[in-house]
Amino acid sequence: MPADDFSTELAQKSYEISLSHAEIADQLGWDWVSVAEHHYAPFSISPNPMVMAAAISQRVKTAKIALMGPDIPILNPVRVAEEFAMLDTLTGGRIVAGLMRGTPNEYVTYNVNPNESRDRFEESLKLIKMVWTEKQPFGWQGRYFQFRTISIWPRPVQDPHPPLFMSGSSMESGKFAANNKVGVGFAVTTLEAASKAATYYREEASKAGWEPTKDNVIYRMPFYLADTDDQAVEDLKAAGAAKFKGIGILNPDMMRVLRQTKYFSDNENRHREAQQAATELNDRVKLGQLLIGSPKTVIKQIEKIREDLGPGILDLTNAGEMGDKTIKSMELMATKVQPHIKDW
């Protein structure tokens, strides 16, 4: 995306909102906050999740901090292992390590061949685990990475290492995760597809001689709660509840920026978005891509996810930024929904 579409003021505002939301979530008793890695993208200006996690660690004092990234095939895996260990030390052992392959466009960032993505990922993950668990200096001669001597300082606080997750959407990923006793996560998908993939993962894990717990499975999706179902829908419609490349719902400020770019056609307008929003939101709920409504309704939606997929962890993102309404949504989730689902 052209850099002349970038707004320094909006970026600074977005970072502060993210840090503020993380701090509020911690105060409300949420179990964790999460960050991800994306490059050259307006919908997630987080090219280095390690830096973002470090900033969050200074404001989040109890909740775990989950990194759903870094994209390890395009990075130095030893450096990644060191940074995770440093973060785990800074937070007293509150880091969750999600190691991701990234999307094909990410490979343009550092000129890495996307055809090597899976092989690079698998080698990187195995190396990172060894870096964390091997206490004597060792060398590594792999296909993509070679290191004469590895012996990191500091080491992770969590023993043998932070909880480890990867995407499990494909059969290849599910099998690799099962064979290496790694948890799996599902995002930007459908409940049906995620459920099938999770079943395959559990079957492969059984073949590998172990049984995943529910906490080995993460399901990531946006949410928005209000006092009533109608109010929740109206709030998102008013905020410009549009899908952007299938990822979440953008806040109004970002919508205004993007509307001037190639991502939106010239004849698209806010009125049309509002007309389509209710239908799109309902479709996304049916597909398991969005939690929306009153606390009672959202509990029922989560029950469906529990029955079909059985995740132990819901990694929830705010469906846009609407100021006090977003904060209220977080409060309703913490006080009216979480007590009903925490021990499932």
C-alpha positions in Angstrom: 0.0 0.0 0.0 1.5 3.4 -0.9 3.2 5.2 2.0 1.6 8.5 1.2 -1.7 7.0 2.5 -0.1 6.6 5.9 -1.1 8.9 8.8 1.4 9.4 11.6 -1.3 10.9 13.8 -3.6 7.9 13.2 -0.8 5.4 13.8 0.1 7.0 17.1 -3.5 7.0 18.1 -3.9 3.4 17.2 -0.9 2.3 19.3 -2.2 4.2 22.3 -5.7 2.7 21.9 -4.2 -0.8 21.7 -2.1 -0.2 24.9 -5.0 1.3 26.7 -7.3 -1.7 25.7 -4.7 -4.1 26.9 -4.4 -2.3 30.3 -8.2 -2.2 30.7 -8.5 -5.9 29.8 -5.9 -6.7 32.5 -7.8 -4.7 35.1 -11.0 -6.4 34.1 -9.5 -9.8 34.7 -9.0 -11.0 31.2 -6.7 -14.1 31.0 -4.5 -12.7 28.2 -3.9 -10.0 25.7 -2.4 -10.8 22.3 -0.4 -9.2 19.5 0.5 -10.3 16.0 3.0 -9.6 13.2 2.1 -8.0 9.9 4.0 -5.9 7.3 3.1 -3.1 4.9 -0.5 -3.3 6.1 -2.9 -0.6 7.4 -5.1 -3.1 9.3 -2.3 -4.2 11.7 0.6 -1.9 12.0 2.7 -4.3 14.1 5.8 -5.3 12.1 7.5 -6.3 15.3 5.2 -8.0 17.9 8.2 -8.3 20.3 8.4 -4.5 20.6 4.6 -4.3 21.0 4.6 -7.0 23.7 7.4 -5.2 25.6 5.4 -2.0 25.6 2.3 -3.9 26.8 4.3 -5.6 29.5 4.8 -2.2 31.2 1.1 -1.7 31.5 -0.3 -5.3 31.8 0.7 -6.7 35.2 -1.3 -9.9 35.6 -2.6 -11.2 32.3 -0.5 -13.3 30.0 0.8 -11.7 26.8 0.3 -13.9 23.8 2.3 -13.3 20.6 0.3 -14.7 17.7 3.2 -14.1 15.4 6.2 -13.7 14.9 6.4 -15.0 11.3 9.4 -17.2 11.8 10.2 -18.2 8.2 11.2 -14.7 7.4 13.2 -14.1 10.6 16.3 -15.3 12.4 15.0 -18.1 14.6 17.7 -17.8 17.2 17.0 -14.1 17.6 13.3 -14.9 18.0 14.1 -17.5 20.7 16.2 -14.9 22.5 13.5 -12.2 22.4 10.9 -14.6 23.7 13.2 -15.5 26.5 13.8 -11.9 27.3 10.1 -11.1 27.3 9.4 -14.1 29.5 11.9 -12.8 32.0 10.6 -9.3 31.9 7.0 -10.5 32.6 7.9 -13.1 35.2 6.8 -16.0 32.9 3.6 -14.6 31.3 4.5 -15.1 27.7 2.6 -17.3 25.2 4.5 -18.2 22.0 2.5 -18.4 18.8 4.9 -19.1 16.0 3.4 -18.4 12.6 4.2 -18.8 8.9 2.6 -15.5 7.9 0.7 -14.8 4.7 2.3 -14.9 1.2 2.5 -11.1 1.0 4.7 -11.0 4.1 7.5 -12.7 2.2 8.0 -9.6 0.1 9.1 -7.8 3.3 12.5 -9.5 3.6 12.8 -11.0 0.1 12.2 -14.6 1.3 10.9 -17.2 -1.2 7.3 -18.1 -0.2 7.7 -21.5 -1.8 10.1 -22.3 1.1 7.6 -21.2 3.7 6.6 -24.5 5.2 10.1 -26.0 5.3 11.5 -22.8 6.8 8.8 -22.8 9.4 9.3 -26.4 10.4 13.0 -26.0 10.7 12.7 -22.7 12.6 10.2 -24.1 15.1 12.4 -27.2 15.9 15.4 -24.9 16.3 13.6 -22.5 18.6 12.4 -25.3 20.8 16.0 -26.7 21.0 17.4 -23.2 21.8 15.0 -23.0 24.8 15.6 -26.5 26.1 19.3 -27.3 25.5 21.4 -25.8 28.3 24.8 -26.7 26.8 26.2 -24.8 23.7 25.3 -26.5 20.5 25.7 -26.0 16.7 23.0 -26.2 14.1 23.4 -27.2 10.4 20.1 -27.1 8.7 18.9 -26.5 5.2 18.0 -22.9 5.8 19.8 -22.0 9.0 23.4 -22.6 10.2 24.9 -21.5 13.5 28.3 -22.5 14.8 27.4 -22.0 18.5 24.1 -21.3 20.3 23.7 -20.7 24.0 21.2 -18.0 24.8 21.0 -15.6 27.8 18.6 -15.0 29.4 16.6 -18.2 29.3 12.8 -18.5 29.5 11.3 -18.3 33.0 8.8 -21.0 32.1 10.2 -24.5 32.1 10.9 -26.0 29.6 9.5 -23.0 27.6 6.5 -20.8 27.1 3.3 -22.4 25.8 3.7 -23.0 22.1 1.1 -22.7 19.4 1.0 -22.6 15.6 -1.7 -22.4 13.0 -3.5 -25.7 12.5 -5.8 -25.0 9.6 -4.1 -27.2 7.0 -3.6 -31.0 7.2 0.1 -30.5 6.9 0.2 -28.0 9.8 -2.1 -30.1 11.9 0.0 -33.2 11.5 3.3 -31.3 12.2 1.8 -29.7 15.3 0.5 -33.1 16.5 3.9 -34.8 15.9 5.7 -32.1 17.8 3.3 -31.6 20.7 2.5 -28.1 19.7 -0.9 -26.4 20.3 -2.9 -25.1 17.4 -4.8 -21.9 16.7 -7.5 -21.1 14.1 -8.2 -17.6 12.8 -9.8 -16.0 9.7 -11.6 -19.2 8.9 -15.0 -20.7 9.6 -16.2 -22.8 12.6 -16.9 -25.7 10.3 -13.4 -25.7 8.8 -11.7 -25.2 12.1 -13.7 -28.0 13.7 -12.7 -30.5 10.9 -9.0 -29.4 11.3 -9.1 -29.7 15.1 -10.5 -33.2 14.8 -7.7 -34.2 12.4 -5.1 -32.6 14.8 -6.5 -34.6 17.7 -6.4 -37.8 15.7 -2.9 -37.3 14.6 -1.8 -36.5 18.2 -3.3 -39.7 19.4 -1.3 -41.6 16.7 1.8 -39.8 18.0 1.1 -41.0 21.5 -0.4 -38.1 23.3 -3.8 -36.5 23.9 -4.2 -32.7 23.5 -6.2 -30.9 26.2 -8.8 -28.3 25.3 -6.1 -25.6 26.1 -4.1 -26.9 23.2 -6.7 -25.3 20.9 -7.2 -21.6 20.3 -10.0 -20.0 18.3 -9.5 -16.3 17.4 -12.4 -14.0 16.4 -13.7 -10.4 16.9 -16.5 -9.7 19.3 -18.9 -6.9 20.3 -21.4 -6.8 23.1 -24.1 -4.4 24.1 -27.1 -4.5 26.4 -29.3 -5.9 23.6 -28.9 -7.7 20.4 -30.4 -4.8 18.3 -28.1 -2.3 20.0 -25.0 -4.3 19.2 -25.9 -4.6 15.5 -26.8 -0.9 15.3 -23.5 0.2 16.9 -21.4 -1.8 14.4 -23.5 -0.6 11.5 -23.0 3.0 12.6 -19.3 2.4 13.0 -19.0 1.2 9.4 -19.1 -2.5 10.0 -17.3 -3.6 6.9 -15.1 -6.6 6.3 -11.6 -5.8 5.1 -9.9 -8.7 3.4 -11.8 -11.0 5.9 -9.9 -9.6 8.9 -12.0 -8.0 11.6 -14.0 -4.8 11.5 -12.1 -1.6 11.1 -12.6 1.5 13.2 -14.2 4.6 11.5 -11.0 6.6 11.3 -9.2 3.8 9.4 -12.3 3.3 7.2 -12.0 7.0 6.1 -8.3 6.5 5.3 -8.9 3.3 3.3 -11.9 4.7 1.4 -9.4 7.0 -0.4 -7.2 4.1 -1.5 -7.3 1.3 -4.0 -8.9 -1.1 -1.5 -12.3 0.6 -1.9 -14.0 1.4 -5.2 -14.9 5.0 -6.0 -18.6 4.5 -6.0 -18.7 2.7 -2.6 -20.3 4.8 0.1 -21.2 4.7 3.8 -24.9 4.4 3.1 -24.4 1.2 1.1 -22.1 -0.2 3.8 -24.8 0.4 6.4 -27.4 -1.4 4.3 -25.2 -4.4 3.9 -23.8 -4.5 7.4 -26.7 -6.3 9.2 -26.6 -9.1 6.6 -22.9 -9.4 6.7 -22.8 -9.5 10.5 -25.5 -12.2 10.6 -23.6 -14.3 8.0 -20.4 -14.0 10.0 -22.1 -15.2 13.2 -23.4 -18.2 11.3 -20.0 -19.0 10.0 -18.4 -18.6 13.5 -16.4 -15.5 12.5 -17.9 -13.1 14.9 -19.5 -12.9 18.4 -22.1 -10.1 18.6 -25.1 -9.3 20.7 -26.2 -9.2 24.3 -24.3 -11.3 26.9 -27.0 -13.9 26.8 -26.8 -14.2 23.0 -23.0 -14.3 23.0 -23.0 -17.1 25.6 -25.2 -19.1 23.2 -22.8 -18.4 20.3 -19.8 -19.5 22.4 -21.7 -22.7 23.4 -22.0 -23.5 19.7 -18.2 -23.0 19.3 -17.6 -25.2 22.3 -19.8 -28.0 21.0 -18.3 -28.0 17.5 -14.7 -27.1 18.1 -14.0 -27.6 21.8 -11.3 -24.8 22.2 -10.0 -24.1 25.6 -9.0 -20.6 24.6 -10.9 -17.9 22.8 -8.5 -15.2 21.5 -11.0 -12.3 21.1 -10.3 -9.0 19.3 -12.4 -5.9 19.6 -14.7 -5.5 16.5 -13.6 -1.9 15.8 -12.9 1.1 18.0 -16.0 3.0 19.3 -14.6 4.7 22.4 -16.7 4.1 25.5 -18.9 1.6 23.7 -15.9 -0.6 23.0 -14.9 -0.4 26.7 -18.4 -1.3 27.7 -18.3 -4.3 25.4 -15.1 -5.5 27.1 -16.7 -5.0 30.5 -19.8 -7.0 29.5 -17.6 -9.8 28.2 -15.6 -9.8 31.5 -18.5 -9.5 33.9 -21.5 -11.1 32.2 -20.0 -13.8 29.9 -16.6 -15.0 31.2 -18.0 -16.2 34.6 -20.4 -18.5 32.7 -17.7 -20.0 30.4 -14.5 -19.9 32.4 -14.8 -23.5 33.7 -16.2 -25.2 30.6 
